[in-house]
């Protein structure tokens, strides 16, 4: 993993430059949403009206719209780079320089796109928002595939070593993950479902456990034999997604945690914000190098990663970040340090969890069901 992220010479340095650009867009979008003075200053360039006209809090409305505008500039920036580097299959390709050289041109392009998105009417931003919803959902799918690839790669690496010590460690880690996930779910029952009337929360927590029982049983079937470690990792992921979905419940929902702006609640909100945003940044950076998930054309071995795929991931990542900052909805406002709150956010996370389970189960049963197909390279 670290060799993939830090190696690669000129291409490796370019990858980090684009990551810094992506991170800067994320941080500026957050600052625009949560800082009233910053968003108001940027909105002076805008010639259109506000996107969220129904809101009474003008400063928060401006912040939400400005975050969308900045992320939109990032989406177009990386999408253009993906188009320019499409088909670059070696470090000597004539268009490889568009990825690794002439940085001043990249800076000028990003500046012009940012100014353009701050200037365009709000109707354009509304259209971009609908596109960003689709791109954000695609980003979640890509992350699910990357997760499964990581889970199976880790399991295969342990099996290839054929070390009893490693097997014992793997078994111990699996037990810890299962017990830890069950402990967390138990805590969530106490926090999010303290009363029998919390029907939705109880269903979500119980269904997560039921799914874990099902795919764990499948993984231990003699014809599958996928190993307990992979199921433990998936259980940990689904538990996290369940917690994240419950965290995103709107204040009006039954048994939802109230969003508090008291000084005592600020440290918790800040820590959660940093963890979630940091996880997205790391996941995006790592996924950009996993071009083997979608191998469209054969690339030269000297190429550390596919440039077009890297920019596609950053394009989807910018769109996903805009959804985190807006809660996947143009309605309502987001409080300071708040991410992904509202019913749309809740269901996006639930569907992401269930999709991960379906993909994991299919990856186990597909070789058994489709016996005539070769799955050795997938």
DRENBA-815739 format. One record per residue: x, y, z of N, C-alpha, C, CB in turn. Coordinates in steps of 0.001 Angstrom, whole numbers, plus 500000, padded with zeros to 6 digits. Glycine has a CB too. Example, Ala and Ser with C-alpha at 12.3 -4.5 7.8 and 13.67 -1.06 7.14 Angstrom:
DRENBA-815739
513190494310507800512300495500507800513200496700507800511308495527509046/512850497750507080513670498940507140512900500030507870514084499402505725/
END
This chain:
DRENBA-815739
500820498795500000500000500000500000500854501255500000499072500006501199/501829501334500934502658502528501032503554502687499815503499502480502292/504032501569499264504855501655498057504040502240496908505409500264497671/502780501837496817501913502354495762501690503851495913500575501625495769/501548504307497163501184505694497405502380506636497338500519505818498746/503580506165497694504728507061497785505745506888496662505407506859499090/505640505802495871506609505582494808506143506139493488506899504123494664/507027505992492439506597506336491099507312507499490456505187506622491120/508370508049491078509133509129490454508287510345490140509779508637489197/508418510836488893507670512028488485506165511795488587508043512429487051/505732510599488212504305510290488304503855510215489758503996508971487588/504722509709490627504397509666492046504236511057492629505463508912492805/505137511971492249505033513362492729503769514030492184506285514178492311/503460513752490923502255514329490324501000513855491067502163513954488826/501015512592491433499856512061492167499634512816493466500043510568492460/500729513146494157500600513891495404500186515336495164501904513852496170/500629515924494077500206517293493753498692517341493555500934517808492481/498170516387492794496721516361492562495962516046493849496372515327491480/496573515237494699495926514966495984495850516239496820496685513865496754/496921517031496816496915518296497560495840519233497005498308518976497494/495705519259495677494649520073495055493282519591495527494739520009493502/493078518281495518491811517706495957491533518052497420491822516183495765/492554517888498273492386518202499694492093519684499898493638517803500482/492760520546499125492527521988499242491097522347498856493517522764498363/490581521714497803489194521954497388488235521517498497488876521198496067/488514520373499115487674519898500213487679520883501377488146518523500688/488863521345501771488975522250502911488365523613502616490430522412503307/488563524108501394487966525393501023486442525284500972488512525870499661/485934524163500497484483523958500467483918523947501876484132522646499745/484630523281502780484192523274504183484242524681504771485069522317505020/485350525395504528485476526753505060484377527660504511486859527334504722/484050527498503239483002528315502628481644528023503249482948528074501121/481408526754503595480114526405504178479982526885505613479904524911504122/481066526737506406480972527013507840481404528416508242481793526029508583/482098529135507364482541530492507676481653531488506944484033530698507290/480840532226507694479897533164507085480608534268506317479004533774508149/481691534789506886482395535900506227483071535444504943483434536510507171/483657534237504967484338533722503787483354533456502649485100532445504132/482242532782502985481255532469501955480593533737501417480192531517502510/480360534722502297479741535966501838480665536707500879479387536864503032/481970536693501187482928537371500307482973536705498940484331537376500936/482985535363498904483019534658497624481720534841496847483286533174497847/480615534954497557479328535083496883479133536445496226478216534836497864/480014537401496531479902538699495872480183538583494376480864539705496512/480878537525493969481166537308492552479928536772491839482351536332492380/479049536099492587477907535409491988476872536403491466477261534465493008/476460536231490223475465537117489629474055536560489778475779537347488160/473922535315490197472608534692490318472058534808491717472674533243489917/470853534260491913470269534250493239470789533083494040468760534202493160/470213532896495222470650531815496081469997530503495670470335532132497536/470737529427495877470201528113495568469141527723496591471323527067495528/469442527909497875468518527505498945467684528706499367469291526920500167/466762529130498537465991530351498787465032530225499965465214530724497553/464681528996500353463668528823501391464217529051502792463075527444501301/465491529118502936466082529189504259466091530624504785467497528627504232/465913530733506108465918532041506748467328532509507080465080532007508005/468229531545507352469604531887507708470390532132506427470265530759508562/470565533402506069471196533756504800472652533312504764471102535261504562/473374533477505876474801533137505884475024531657505646475438533546507204/474198530789506280474351529347506089473899528932504698473559528577507151/472907529657504171472461529371502808473570529687501810471191530177502471/474204530848501991475313531223501110476458530240501224475802532628501435/476732529772502437477821528829502635477588527519501920478022528575504093/476363527019501964476026525765501301476187525897499791474593525340501650/475723527022499243475834527227497809477287527398497383475018528437497388/478068528146498170479463528369497807480262527080497853480090529401498728/479955526205498820480626524897498881480350524102497609480158524096500126/479118524175497121478779523499495871479562524079494703477281523601495599/479688525389494661480394526046493555481872525645493527480266527576493673/482516525628494697483936525272494747484152523802494373484506525549496150/483284522937494876483427521518494529483150521298493046482477520651495382/482228522089492480481949521970491047483159522303490203480800522870490660/483911523333490623485143523667489911486130522507489968485778524934490500/486198521831491127487081520680491256486647519513490385487144520240492692/485339519280490309484829518192489478485206518407488018483305518076489620/484984519619487503485307519909486103486814519856485877484758521289485695/487599520354486844489059520346486726489583518927486542489701520986487964/489169518020487407489658516645487324489034515894486145489365515903488627/487789516230485790487164515585484640487897515949483349485682515983484542/488313517206483231489083517621482061490420516898482007489303519134482073/491057516725483148492327515992483187492128514525482822492967516104484576/491008513944483263490723512554482898490561512419481389489455512054483615/489897513410480774489709513377479319491035513571478587488708514457478884/491871514477479100493146514765478435494125513604478533493776516009479031/494031512822479606494974511707479796494354510354479466495480511693481229/493175510353478886492510509096478543493362508294477551491105509371477950/493663507064477915494452506206477042495952506312477220494124506506475653/496433507149478139497882507227478404498295505921479076498249508482479312/499076505118478353499399503780478827500878503572479138498968502782477814/501671504643479090503092504518479419503630505884479827503899503943478215/504791505863480475505401507123480909505937507928479734506524506851481898/506110507303478576506630508003477389505536508414476409507632507123476674/504293508197476794503183508586475927503226510090475690501822508168476544/502865510524474479503004511942474132502110512848474977502685512145472665/501038512299475564500170513111476401500443512938477887498741512780476114/501495512190478225501829512006479641502241513320480290502950510978479793/502828514226479487503257515517480029502076516356480519504034516293478973/500875516082480005499696516811480468499370516479481914498498516499479583/499932515375482377499695514940483747500826515357484693499521513435483785/502028515430484196503191515608485074503931516925484909504143514507484847/503643517710483878504432518927483607503527520152483463505279518745482326/504198521303483271503520522583483044502478522880484117502859522589481674/502957522920485354502046523098486480501383524471486486502789522891487776/502029525457485931501423526796485902500145526799485072502419527826485338/500097525967484025498877525873483221497747525210484015499148525085481926/498103524225484822497101523579485666496542524576486682497707522355486389/497439525393487252497006526389488237496088527426487594498224527082488873/496428527863486400495589528841485694494216528243485388496274529306484384/494198526993484937492942526328484628492051526235485870493209524930484058/492633525835486995491851525709488226491317527071488674492705525080489342/492140528111488553491710529460488935490539529922488064492885530455488818/490644529720486767489583530153485858488284529377486110490030529975484399/488400528085486371487209527287486662486549527734487965487570525799486739/487374528058488967486826528510490247486071529822490083487945528673491283/486668530762489382485998532045489143484715531842488344486935533016488401/484771530969487358483587530699486532482457530130487362483929529737485401/482766529168488226481721528559489042481185529510490104482245527307489700/482005530455490552481508531463491484480635532495490782482671532155492180/480761532590489466480050533607488696478753533104488081480938534131487614/478693531809487743477535531299486986476262531415487814477760529826486565/475099531520487152473819531621487869473518530381488701472689531854486883/472633530546489653472292529447490558471608528296489843471404529947491667/470952528569488716470316527486487959471347526467487484469547528053486758/472530526943487134473612526039486734474061525191487917474805526834486166/474127525799489091474554525070490291473524524012490657474770526040491476/472242524329490445471217523322490688471401522125489751469816523931490509/471715522406488501471976521321487566473198520523487960472148521862486170/474262521220488387475465520528488838475166519647490040476564521532489182/474305520134490947473978519367492144473379518011491784473009520150493027/472493517974490801471876516709490396472918515766489796470743516962489383/473851516332489017474929515515488462475825514992489581475757516327487445/476109515863490567476990515478491673476381514361492504477287516683492563/475073514326492594474412513228493309474766511884492680472883513427493312/474675511834491360474981510588490641476462510242490798474614510717489134/477322511232490611478765510995490729479142510579492147479547512251490327/478490511181493149478756510807494537478369509364494810478008511730495486/477236508925494250476826507529494404477819506594493719475414507317493831/478339507008492554479348506202491862480614506096492697479671506803490486/480964507160493406482139507130494280481958506080495371482389508520494908/480759506000495943480501505001496973480656503587496426479104505187497550/480181503362495208480320502043494588481792501700494386479573501995493240/482570502677493921484006502451493723484692502095495041484666503698493106/484280502765496114484871502478497413484500501081497899484431503520498431/483294500645497584482892499293497957483750498255497244481413499067497634/483985498461495965484821497535495204486253497549495737484803497896493704/486740498741496080488092498840496648488166498134497996488508500316496802/487088498243498783487047497568500079487137496058499914485770497938500832/486333495501499003486354494060498784487706493595498256485251493658497815/488301494409497382489624494066496859490646494022497989490063495077495781/490568494981498916491483495012500064491264493802500964491295496310500870/489992493474501231489666492355502113490233491052501559488143492237502297/490010490795500282490487489541499685492010489534499522489818489316498322/492594490687499222494057490750499091494728490441500417494499492135498588/494178490989501497494734490717502825494602489240503177494035491577503888/493455488656502885493232487245503187494160486345502365491769486875502923/494329486665501075495207485866500216496665485993500630495047486284498762/497065487189501058498444487382501495498758486525502714498702488856501810/497802486407503619498008485575504801498051484095504434496903485829505827/497175483691503490497151482289503085498420481888502344495940482019502214/498971482791501529500171482482500758501382482263501652500456483595499773/501412482929502788502569482773503684502562481414504382502583483893504732/501377480832504539501248479509505157501989479430506493501776478433504208/501784480444507287502409480501508605501361480268509687503115481857508818/501619479319510566500672479052511645500522480255512562501116477837512450/501615480960512784501555482134513657500629483193513069502962482720513875/500780483436511748499915484417511099498460483968511120500368484658509661/498238482655510962496873482152510998496248482355512374496844480674510620/497049482160513401496555482389514765496228483863514961497595481926515814/497123484737514473496867486176514571495599486557513800498074486975514037/495426485963512620494244486263511807492971485817512518494349485581510431/493020484612513111491856484121513838491549485015515047492083482670514292/492618485413515735492441486296516898491870487648516472493783486499517635/492389488192515362491888489470514858490420489360514450492732489942513667/490057488205513868488664488001513459487741488000514673488516486680512679/488168487316515727487359487269516954487209488663517539487994486321517995/488308489407517548488265490773518081487306491638517270489673491399518079/487340491493515932486461492298515087484994491958515324486812492095513617/484710490672515452483330490273515704482851490775517071483196488746515624/483661490549518095483280490990519433483190492514519500484284490473520472/484145493180518836484121494639518833482885495180518137485367495183518164/482553494596516972481373495036516229480098494782517031481296494319514872/480000493620517660478832493328518484478746494271519678478871491880518963/479898494593520264479915495539521381479452496920520959481306495627521975/479911497357519783479493498661519267477997498667518979480281499019517996/477502497586518383476066497512518092475262497514519394475741496243517259/475770496822520412475106496853521714475034498265522272475829495946522696/476139499003522127476140500396522566475159501239521770477533500983522450/475034500938520473474102501698519637472655501399520011474334501383518158/472368500157520430471026499863520928470697500768522115470909498374521332/471685500969522988471475501790524185471292503259523835472646501633525146/472062503747522860472031505176522530470911505522521559473362505602521941/470768504703520513469843505045519429468492504326519523470482504724518106/468397503317520368467133502585520494466826502304521961467185501263519697/466733503356522774466478503140524206465041502744524515466818504385524975/464125502989523567462716502684523772462205501765522657461883503985523827/461178500952522956460600500083521910460013500867520742459520499199522508/459739502149520946459163502965519870460192503327518799458561504237520449/461463503077519044462515503389518070462591502272517030463895503576518779/461487502076516338461347500911515466462376500899514338459952500870514881/462571502035513692463503502078512555464924501761513002463464503458511876/465352502341514108466710502114514605466909500667515027467011503044515778/465896500103515680465975498699516103466078497783514887464744498316516959/465257498064513872465307497259512653466688497318512015464248497732511655/467246498527511892468538498688511212469641497937511948468903500175511096/469678498048513265470704497365514052470529495846514001470664497848515505/469292495399514134469026493957514116469324493362512748467570493675514503/468949494081511693469179493580510336470677493493510039468482494486509302/471463494407510583472922494342510404473481493061511009473606495571511043/472990492687512175473430491444512811472974490238511998472892491350514251/471732490274511524471208489151510729472021488959509448469722489385510380/472359490052508788473182489953507584474535489341507907473365491333506942/475117489739509043476419489203509440476342487692509655476918489896510720/475262487230510255475087485790510470475020485062509127473805485510511301/474296485664508163474105485016506868475427484909506110473075485788506031/476140486050505933477360485966505119478507485270505844477799487353504704/478466485245507178479473484465507897479233482974507683479454484804509403/477976482564507710477645481159507471478022480737506054476153480914507711/477769481624505083478137481317503694479648481191503558477606482405502735/480380482082504208481847482058504085482465480802504669482443483266504765/481757480142505601482279478927506230481800477651505564481897478900507675/480968477793504510480509476601503800481693475921503109479410476965502766/481751474593503122482898473885502532483166474225501068482685472413502652/482112474491500296482298474813498884482787476249498664480999474597498138/482651477067499695483077478477499580484405478681500277482014479429500179/484429478407501582485651478497502387486382479825502154486584477321502064/485648480940502367486235482267502159487044482749503352485151483266501856/486904482065504482487657482469505654486860483399506545488941483131505241/487141483317507841486415484124508818486925485557508846486530483506510204/488167485781508414488742487127508460488000488076507526490226487085508092/487694487624506319487002488487505365485625488890505892486863487781504007/484906487933506472483588488246507025483701489195508212482867486963507447/484748489028509011484954489939510138485193491369509689486121489472510976/485989491524508623486247492864508096484972493488507524487338492809507016/484183492683506814482920493188506260481952493549507390482277492137505315/481921492746508445481059493038509601481479494364510245481126491880510646/482770494590510337483240495856510884482805497033510030484748495843511012/482884496859508701482476497934507792480975498194507890482855497584506344/480162497144507889478714497339507952478293497946509291477989496006507729/479002497597510347478717498209511650479014499702511619479538497529512761/480134500059511014480478501478510886479427502222510062481867501640510242/478987501618508949477982502257508105476649502405508843477784501452506817/476305501423509666475087501522510459475170502676511438474827500221511204/476301502778512132476501503905513054476434505230512307477852503779513783/477076505284511141477086506510510358475674506887509912478003506357509144/474875505889509527473488506157509111472666506699510270472833504879508558/472831506111511445472091506584512613472548507982513030472259505606513780/473819508264512838474320509601513131473708510644512203475838509630513018/473330510218510989472813511146509986471315511391510111473118510627508614/470663510703511044469228510907511202468912512372511486468685510022512325/467920512935510811467552514326511094466967514458512493466546514841510052/467024515659513038466556515884514405465078515548514577466799517323514802/464322515606513484462883515325513552462570513831513599462183515946512363/463568512985513335463332511541513311463150510988514720464491510823512613/462434509882514809462204509232516092463515508708516661461188508090515946/463800509062517915464978508587518650466301509063518038464967507073518705/466275510148517272467514510687516713468244511509517755467228511540515467/469573511486517671470349512343518562470185513787518131471844511940518566/469963514658519082469789516063518761471126516681518400469147516814519931/471098517540517373472303518266516982472471519455517912472232518727515493/473514519417518717473726520454519726474888521352519339473980519827521100/474687522648519576475746523622519306476379524146520586475197524781518495/476218523406521681476801523837522940478311523640522911476179523070524117/479054524420523714480522524270523744480966522862524120481124525261524724/480140522164524939480524520817525369480487519825524212479605520339526490/479606520059523242479467519121522132480456519385520997478064519177521595/481093520551521019481971520932519910483148519977519714482493522325520137/483874519570520771485013518655520541484605517350519853485690518331521865/483463516786520264483008515544519646482706515748518171481772515010520365/482048516855517843481704517131516449482962517348515613480787518361516355/483949518038516198485191518303515470485944517001515199486084519282516261/486040516142516222486752514871516058486066514008515004486830514113517402/484729513917515066483985513143514069484193513696512673482498513130514405/484169515011512559484371515680511278485741515351510699484218517193511436/486782515436511535488151515177511076488306513716510647489171515519512190/487740512789511431487857511363511111487188511049509779487237510506512229/485958511546509605485225511245508369485913511871507160483773511747508467/486289513149507272486928513820506149488281513186505843487094515316506442/489046512851506891490333512205506678490189510844506017491061512060507989/489157510088506417488913508777505809488592508908504323487766508058506532/487823509929503964487492510149502552488748510510501756486430511264502411/489596511355502318490818511765501624491739510566501389491556512851502431/491951509762502433492833508598502307492248507573501338493069507949503684/490930507323501463490291506342500578490370506778499125488831506132500978/490209508078498884490281508591497513491689508442496961489844510064497460/492683508786497764494073508689497318494443507236497007495023509263498389/494034506321497857494374504918497654493627504336496460494063504110498910/492343504693496325491553504144495225492073504614493874490089504535495380/492694505796493840493219506310492582494288505436491967493764507670492788/494935504607492780495969503726492260495497502314491982497097503678493210/494224502034492245493697500673492064493013500544490706492703500314493198/493743500880489651493154500841488314492852499425487852494077501507487324/493423498428488526493169497055488115491734496619488406494138496125488808/491002497436489191489598497121489434488790497228488149489018498051490502/489202498147487263488506498350485997489554498421484885487624499651486031/490077497305484498491138497251483499490518497317482105491993495964483664/490540498527481513489960498714480183490999498444479105489394500136480033/492239498878479334493310498640478374494581498300479135493526499875477454/495485497600478490496740497181479119497707498363479183497378495997478341/498200498639480378499149499726480569500558499173480730498764500574481789/501535499965480336502931499571480464503275499372481945503864500634479819/504123498370482214504479498072483599505227499220484262505319496817483659/505879500074483462506604501201484033505667502285484553507541501787483003/504401502246484153503428503232484591502911502840485975502258503352483572/503180503644487012502797503260488371501291503237488602503427504194489351/500562504004487826499105504025487922498561504639486641498623504823489182/497292504446486385496666505027485210496231506452485513495466504179484751/496721507397484744496430508812484995494939509100484879497208509699484019/494306508573483834492888508858483638492048508323484789492407508262482322/492397507128485289491647506549486393491817507372487667492089505109486634/493041507853487912493291508698489080492394509936489039494780509113489142/492314510587487885491508511806487778490021511502487855491820512534486478/489608510343487370488204509950487508487846509801488984487927508629486750/488733509169489754488484508999491187488406510355491879489587508134491832/489317511276491545489271512603492150488017513366491724490521513397491774/487565513144490490486316513757490038485150513285490896486054513429488557/485046511978491069483978511420491885484127511842493344483967509896491773/485377511936493810485615512347495195485157513769495468487081512218495527/485410514677494537484949516066494691483427516127494753485466516943493528/482766515344493906481305515310493922480790514741495241480775514479492744/481454513694495731481025513079496989481206514043498164481811511781497245/482307514780498165482537515752499230481430516803499247483908516425499057/481006517240498068479931518230498024478641517657498602479700518706496583/478431516352498435477249515722499016477367515620500542477039514328498408/478573515363501029478772515343502473478466516697503095480198514929502803/478887517753502435478713519098502977477280519617502828479669520049502295/476489518999501964475111519456501759474070518449502226474887519760500305/474498517273502665473548516267503105472749515660501969472619516857504101/473292515668500743472647515097499561471328515798499229472401513610499770/471123516982499746469851517669499540470061519170499458468868517334500663/469266519836498598469300521287498501468463521933499600468806521736497130/467619521142500239466766521673501297467499521637502626465451520882501388/467157522560503503467734522571504841469139523147504869467751521181505402/469662523295506072471000523844506266471806522876507118470943525253506928/473114523002507044474012522162507826474662523008508912475088521499506922/474722522451510121475364523155511221476886523058511081474902522579512581/477569523838511900479038523859511848479602522476512179479604524918512830/480566522034511386481245520734511522480290519555511304481889520621512905/479138519798510737478178518724510508478368518154509107476731519231510698/478280516841509016478435516162507732477277515206507497479772515406507675/476738515245506290475872514145505828474680513899506744476679512869505710/473866514905506995472714514736507879471417514894507089472764515754509042/470464514007507324469189514055506629468798512666506146469253515034505453/467533512498505773467040511180505382467710510655504126465553511229505174/468028511545503189468712511071501980470081510502502339468861512218500947/470784511189503236472087510698503691471952509348504380472739511708504641/470908509221505207470687507958505918470517506800504934469449508063506830/469675506996503937469407505912502997470562505654502041468167506217502210/471335506672501742472529506445500930473500505517501657473218507782500592/473643505715502969474558504888503750474002503478503942474829505535505109/472698503384504141472083502062504276472228501266502985470598502192504653/471954501913501860472081501228500574473538500859500290471528502109499444/474450501719500733475871501400500571476238500156501370476745502587501009/475717500065502586475972498893503425475391497633502812475395499103504817/474158497693502383473508496509501814474141496106500487472016496767501618/474560497095499708475247496778498452476571496076498713475484498051497634/477285496529499737478551495879500097478322494416500465479228496620501269/477263494158501205476951492774501589476606491939500354475777492742502601/475794492500499451475426491770498234476654491448497383474419492583497411/477548492440497230478763492210496452479647491156497111479541493516496280/479730491202498425480561490236499145479988488821499003480670490623500639/478672488693499169478038487381499034478190486857497604476544487458499421/477995487748496623478143487317495240479573486880494944477732488437494294/480552487585495491481945487203495254482252485821495813482886488229495872/481494485401496835481707484072497415480969482984496653481269484061498861/479734483272496235478921482215495619479091482134494107477465482436495943/479610483218493493479739483225492032480594482062491511480343484545491575/481760481767492101482550480631491590481833479292491730483876480560492314/480912479192492693480180477941492897479012477843491922479672477838494351/478314478976491735477143478993490858477552478951489385476294480240491132/478535479788489031478995479860487629480263479024487489479258481351487186/480123477731487475481273476829487503482099476871486225480809475423487748/481488477236485118482202477226483837482978478513483580481227476996482708/482907479447484495483607480723484302484862480770485153482688481909484646/485922481366484606487198481485485312487208482788486115488397481441484310/487280482668487458487313483829488326488699484086488886486333483659489450/489698483433488372491042483541488946491634484907488788491953482543488326/491223485680487774491806487001487517490953488127488001492057487180486070/489854487846488727488949488875489206488927488909490704487557488657488672/
END
